[in-house]
């Protein structure tokens, strides 16, 4: 949003994790534009506090988009959907004291109009940067928020815009934010060729179907500076994958994908979701055994979360399976719905067991040693990633 703000306005960015909010600051407007569901209540607390001081509040992001009337109770205005294109109009209306209760763009941004991330405000660069190469996803997975916010048509940013953004950043490391760079392989390969000489390191997401068959893409990615591919494996059950309509994933290819990524000198990090309607209790043991064979460098163990506004939430609500609307629990770690083939307690305990088994001390050491073989940069990235995941699951579970 900072990049979409016209230059005549001054911007102060506050990340509450690193800087305390000054509720007595001299602000003309407070905007919280990346409000995810799990942070909705905290967002509302902050908004309410500023409103008691007479400062107008604008809220945006996923949660206000799917529940705008709820968000409006804590804001003077709510921006629904993609924000950048309409943001200058919001600011002009604030300036003219004509702020509307709701704003919604009629169209998604054109690819060439997608602004770069502005990672540096006030002279304090973040240690890593974010880059968008595309928006949109054609796969309507029932639990996913991306189609709601970005649509199902793939919008490819011009390669020259992406390259200039990467070239101008002070950070030496960045990550591509889209759910998958393999949605447009030819565009991605051209991008990798263009950023090869920029001396940057990065990570990105990809789908197994393309990564398994397109070794040119893998080679170009590593030559360009890729040190790790994140892969949404989701499940080791093909029945589960098919139920998600995710035709990019074939279980039989998983081991091959990991090996090919390793052969090219990058790390492979997998994410999994548990609690889907096709999951039974044996899925945890089967996943654990598969992970031992695949040699995945790190994993995320996520519990299915039916975010409001998604088809999954609507389905569970009709089936009376939503257990709570305490949005702070919609974090992919707490259980907020009734699983079909196990109790909530069993889902929690088995997810806990798998995370602790994977990040046990012997396995932890084996993963660290394995990452050394991939080279210094993958090792430097994977080691703290494993430590963070191990610490997180020790606290969460």
C-alpha positions in Angstrom: 0.0 0.0 0.0 2.9 2.3 0.6 3.9 2.0 -3.0 0.4 2.8 -4.1 0.3 5.9 -2.0 0.8 9.1 -4.1 4.0 11.0 -3.2 2.2 14.0 -1.8 1.2 12.0 1.3 3.6 11.0 4.0 3.5 7.5 5.3 4.6 6.0 8.7 4.6 2.2 8.8 4.3 0.4 12.2 4.9 -3.3 12.6 3.6 -4.0 16.1 6.0 -6.9 16.5 8.9 -4.5 16.4 7.6 -1.1 17.4 5.0 0.0 19.9 2.0 1.8 18.6 1.7 5.5 19.6 -2.0 5.9 20.0 -1.5 9.6 20.7 0.4 10.2 17.4 -0.6 13.1 15.1 -2.2 11.1 12.3 -4.8 12.2 9.7 -5.7 8.6 8.9 -4.9 5.2 10.2 -5.2 2.3 7.7 -4.8 -1.3 8.5 -4.9 -2.9 5.1 -3.6 -6.5 5.7 -6.1 -7.7 8.1 -6.1 -11.5 8.1 -8.8 -13.5 10.0 -6.6 -14.6 12.9 -5.6 -11.0 13.6 -9.1 -9.5 13.1 -9.8 -9.0 16.8 -6.5 -7.3 17.4 -7.1 -5.1 14.4 -10.5 -4.1 15.8 -8.9 -3.3 19.2 -6.4 -1.0 17.5 -9.0 0.6 15.3 -11.4 1.2 18.2 -8.6 2.9 20.2 -7.7 5.3 17.5 -11.4 6.1 16.8 -11.9 7.2 20.4 -9.3 9.8 19.6 -11.3 11.0 16.6 -8.9 9.6 14.0 -10.6 8.1 10.9 -9.9 4.4 10.3 -9.8 2.4 7.1 -9.7 -1.4 7.1 -8.8 -3.7 4.3 -7.5 -7.2 3.6 -8.9 -10.6 3.5 -11.1 -10.6 6.6 -12.8 -7.2 5.9 -13.3 -8.3 2.3 -15.4 -11.4 3.3 -17.0 -9.8 6.3 -17.3 -6.1 5.5 -20.2 -5.3 7.7 -18.4 -6.8 10.7 -15.3 -4.8 9.9 -17.4 -1.6 9.4 -18.4 -1.7 13.1 -14.8 -0.8 13.9 -13.9 1.5 11.0 -15.0 4.6 9.2 -14.5 2.9 5.9 -13.8 -0.6 4.5 -11.9 -1.4 1.3 -13.2 -4.7 -0.2 -10.9 -6.8 -2.4 -7.8 -5.6 -4.2 -6.8 -2.3 -2.7 -4.1 -0.6 -4.7 -6.1 0.7 -7.6 -8.7 2.4 -5.5 -6.4 3.6 -2.7 -5.6 7.0 -4.1 -9.4 7.7 -4.3 -9.8 6.8 -0.6 -7.0 9.2 0.3 -8.5 12.0 -1.7 -11.9 11.4 -0.1 -10.3 11.6 3.4 -8.6 14.9 2.4 -12.0 16.3 1.3 -13.8 14.9 4.3 -15.9 12.8 2.0 -14.9 9.3 3.1 -17.4 6.6 1.9 -18.4 3.7 4.2 -17.3 1.1 1.6 -14.9 1.0 -1.4 -14.7 -1.8 -4.0 -12.9 -1.8 -7.3 -14.9 -2.9 -10.3 -11.9 -4.6 -11.8 -8.7 -6.3 -10.8 -5.5 -4.4 -11.4 -3.9 -4.7 -14.8 -0.6 -6.7 -14.5 1.5 -3.6 -15.4 -0.2 -1.6 -12.7 0.6 -4.0 -9.8 3.0 -1.9 -7.7 6.3 -3.2 -6.2 6.5 -3.9 -2.5 7.9 -0.9 -0.7 10.0 -2.7 1.9 11.8 0.4 3.2 10.0 3.2 5.0 11.8 5.8 7.1 15.3 4.4 6.2 14.9 1.1 8.0 15.1 -1.8 5.5 13.7 -5.2 6.4 16.2 -8.1 6.4 14.3 -9.7 3.6 12.1 -8.4 0.8 9.0 -9.6 -0.9 8.4 -9.7 -4.7 5.3 -10.5 -6.7 5.7 -12.0 -10.1 2.0 -12.7 -10.7 -1.5 -12.7 -9.1 -4.4 -15.0 -9.4 -4.8 -18.8 -9.2 -7.0 -21.0 -11.4 -7.3 -23.8 -8.8 -10.3 -23.3 -6.6 -9.2 -25.3 -3.6 -12.0 -25.0 -1.1 -9.9 -23.8 1.8 -7.9 -21.2 -0.1 -8.2 -17.4 0.1 -6.2 -16.5 -3.0 -9.1 -16.8 -5.6 -11.2 -14.6 -3.4 -8.7 -11.8 -3.2 -6.9 -12.1 -6.5 -9.3 -13.9 -8.8 -8.8 -17.1 -10.9 -7.2 -15.5 -13.9 -3.4 -15.4 -13.9 -2.0 -11.9 -14.2 1.7 -11.8 -15.1 3.6 -8.7 -14.1 5.9 -7.5 -16.9 9.3 -9.0 -16.4 11.1 -5.7 -16.7 9.0 -4.4 -13.8 10.0 -7.3 -11.6 13.6 -7.1 -12.6 13.8 -3.4 -11.8 12.2 -4.0 -8.4 14.7 -6.8 -7.5 17.6 -4.7 -8.8 16.7 -1.7 -6.8 16.2 -3.5 -3.5 18.9 -3.2 -0.8 18.2 -6.6 0.5 20.3 -9.6 -0.7 17.5 -12.0 0.0 13.8 -12.0 -1.0 10.9 -14.4 -1.4 8.3 -14.6 -4.2 4.9 -14.2 -2.5 2.6 -16.0 -5.0 1.2 -19.5 -4.2 3.1 -20.9 -7.2 5.7 -19.6 -9.7 5.0 -22.7 -11.8 1.5 -21.4 -12.8 3.3 -19.7 -15.8 6.5 -21.7 -16.4 7.6 -19.9 -19.5 7.2 -16.5 -17.9 9.0 -17.7 -14.9 11.9 -19.1 -16.9 12.4 -15.8 -18.7 12.3 -14.0 -15.3 15.0 -16.3 -13.9 17.2 -15.7 -17.0 16.9 -11.9 -16.4 17.7 -11.9 -12.7 20.6 -14.4 -13.0 23.3 -11.7 -12.7 21.7 -9.6 -9.9 23.5 -11.5 -7.1 20.4 -12.1 -5.0 19.1 -15.2 -3.2 15.5 -16.1 -3.0 12.8 -18.8 -2.3 9.6 -19.5 -4.1 6.6 -21.8 -4.2 6.0 -24.4 -7.0 3.6 -27.2 -7.9 4.9 -30.8 -8.2 3.6 -31.4 -11.8 5.8 -28.7 -13.4 8.8 -29.2 -11.0 8.9 -32.9 -11.8 9.0 -32.6 -15.6 10.7 -29.2 -16.2 14.3 -29.6 -15.2 15.2 -26.5 -17.2 13.1 -24.5 -14.9 14.9 -26.0 -11.9 18.3 -25.3 -13.3 17.4 -21.7 -14.3 16.0 -21.1 -10.8 19.2 -22.2 -9.0 21.3 -20.3 -11.5 19.2 -17.2 -10.7 19.7 -17.6 -7.0 16.9 -19.9 -5.7 18.0 -21.7 -2.6 14.7 -23.4 -1.7 11.4 -24.4 -3.3 8.4 -24.5 -1.1 5.9 -27.1 -2.1 2.3 -27.5 -1.0 2.2 -31.2 -0.9 -1.0 -30.9 1.2 -1.4 -34.7 1.7 0.1 -38.1 0.9 -3.3 -39.4 0.0 -4.2 -39.1 -3.7 -7.9 -39.5 -2.7 -7.5 -36.4 -0.6 -5.7 -34.5 -3.3 -8.4 -35.4 -5.8 -11.1 -34.2 -3.5 -9.4 -30.7 -3.5 -9.5 -30.6 -7.3 -5.8 -30.0 -7.2 -4.7 -31.7 -10.4 -1.2 -30.3 -10.0 -0.3 -32.9 -7.3 0.4 -36.6 -8.0 1.6 -38.5 -5.0 3.7 -40.8 -7.1 5.8 -37.8 -8.2 6.6 -36.4 -4.7 9.8 -38.4 -4.1 11.1 -37.6 -7.6 10.4 -33.9 -7.2 12.4 -33.7 -3.9 15.3 -35.6 -5.5 15.4 -33.4 -8.6 15.3 -30.2 -6.5 18.2 -31.6 -4.4 20.1 -32.7 -7.5 20.0 -29.1 -8.7 21.4 -27.8 -5.4 18.2 -26.3 -3.7 16.3 -27.3 -0.6 12.8 -28.7 -0.7 10.4 -27.6 2.0 6.9 -29.1 2.2 3.6 -28.0 3.7 0.9 -30.4 4.8 -2.7 -30.0 5.9 -4.5 -32.5 8.2 -8.2 -32.8 9.1 -9.6 -33.0 5.6 -12.8 -35.1 5.2 -10.9 -37.9 3.5 -8.3 -38.1 6.3 -8.4 -41.0 8.7 -6.1 -41.6 11.7 -3.6 -43.6 9.7 -2.7 -40.6 7.6 -0.2 -39.4 10.2 1.8 -42.6 10.3 1.8 -42.8 6.6 3.0 -39.2 6.2 5.8 -39.8 8.7 7.0 -42.9 6.8 6.8 -41.1 3.5 8.8 -38.1 4.8 11.6 -40.4 5.9 11.9 -41.7 2.3 11.5 -38.4 0.5 14.2 -36.5 2.5 12.3 -33.3 2.6 14.4 -30.6 4.3 11.7 -29.1 6.5 7.9 -29.2 6.8 5.0 -27.3 8.0 2.3 -29.2 9.8 -1.0 -27.3 9.4 -4.4 -28.2 10.7 -7.2 -27.5 8.2 -8.8 -24.1 8.7 -12.1 -23.1 7.1 -11.5 -19.4 6.7 -14.8 -17.4 6.5 -15.8 -16.7 2.9 -14.2 -19.8 1.5 -16.3 -22.7 0.1 -15.0 -24.9 2.9 -16.4 -22.6 5.6 -19.8 -22.4 3.9 -19.9 -26.2 3.6 -19.0 -26.7 7.3 -21.4 -24.0 8.4 -24.3 -25.8 6.5 -23.3 -29.1 8.1 -23.1 -27.4 11.6 -19.5 -28.3 11.9 -18.1 -24.9 12.8 -17.1 -25.0 16.5 -16.2 -21.3 17.1 -16.2 -17.9 15.6 -13.3 -16.8 17.7 -11.3 -15.5 14.8 -8.1 -15.5 16.8 -8.2 -19.3 16.6 -8.3 -19.4 12.8 -4.6 -19.8 12.6 -4.1 -23.3 11.1 -3.0 -24.6 14.5 -6.2 -24.5 16.6 -9.1 -26.7 15.7 -12.2 -24.7 14.8 -14.4 -27.3 13.2 -15.6 -30.9 13.7 -13.4 -33.3 11.7 -15.2 -36.1 9.8 -13.2 -39.2 10.7 -11.6 -38.3 14.0 -12.3 -36.3 17.1 -10.9 -32.8 17.5 -8.7 -34.2 20.3 -7.3 -36.9 18.0 -6.6 -34.4 15.2 -4.7 -32.2 17.7 -2.7 -35.0 19.3 -1.7 -36.7 16.0 -0.7 -33.5 14.4 1.3 -32.7 17.5 2.9 -36.2 17.4 3.9 -35.8 13.7 5.5 -32.4 14.2 7.5 -33.5 17.2 8.5 -36.8 15.5 9.7 -34.9 12.4 11.6 -32.4 14.4 13.0 -34.8 17.0 16.7 -34.3 17.8 18.1 -37.1 15.7 16.0 -36.1 12.7 16.9 -32.5 13.3 20.6 -33.3 13.1 20.1 -35.4 10.0 18.3 -32.5 8.3 21.1 -30.1 9.2 23.7 -32.4 7.8 21.7 -33.0 4.7 21.4 -29.3 4.0 25.2 -28.9 4.1 25.4 -31.1 1.1 23.3 -28.7 -0.9 25.7 -25.9 -0.5 26.3 -22.9 1.8 23.3 -20.8 0.8 20.6 -23.6 1.2 22.3 -24.6 4.5 22.3 -21.0 5.7 18.5 -20.8 4.9 17.4 -24.3 6.0 19.2 -24.4 9.4 17.3 -21.4 10.9 14.1 -22.5 9.2 14.4 -25.9 10.9 15.2 -24.2 14.2 12.3 -21.9 13.9 9.9 -24.7 13.0 11.2 -26.9 15.9 10.8 -24.1 18.4 7.4 -23.1 17.1 5.9 -26.6 17.3 7.5 -27.2 20.7 5.6 -24.1 22.0 2.4 -24.5 19.9 1.9 -28.2 20.6 
